[in-house]
């Protein structure tokens, strides 16, 4: 009987610890997401990145203008925590895709934005494997 009580107590402790770690991960994940959203807002929704995207896909303006935007975009990204940069870039991409939606098809738009996003990541020296370009259709 004593062995059974020890066994049940051990099992209860294991279940308690497993539940506590799951709760901890969920809370940290939600806090991190909220923190990233605050950082995105603080960096004006990465407007310089959006302007760079607009200049790149539209072919409007000169390389000097787009070059100025990429520098400002990288500065905005650098001011964010490393773990929030991809989320911020994803946010900027989604914002720009919504604006582009009326002017071109969703497939063409995604291809262009993937190309421009990769260029931003290269220019800003971000790790390419850590970012997924939004691919869902906005139409």
Secondary structure as GFF3:
##gff-version 3
##sequence-region A 1 139
A	DSSP	alpha_helix	2	42	.	.	.	ID=ss1
A	DSSP	three_ten_helix	44	46	.	.	.	ID=ss2
A	DSSP	alpha_helix	47	58	.	.	.	ID=ss3
A	DSSP	alpha_helix	63	78	.	.	.	ID=ss4
A	DSSP	alpha_helix	82	100	.	.	.	ID=ss5
A	DSSP	alpha_helix	106	123	.	.	.	ID=ss6
A	DSSP	three_ten_helix	128	130	.	.	.	ID=ss7
###
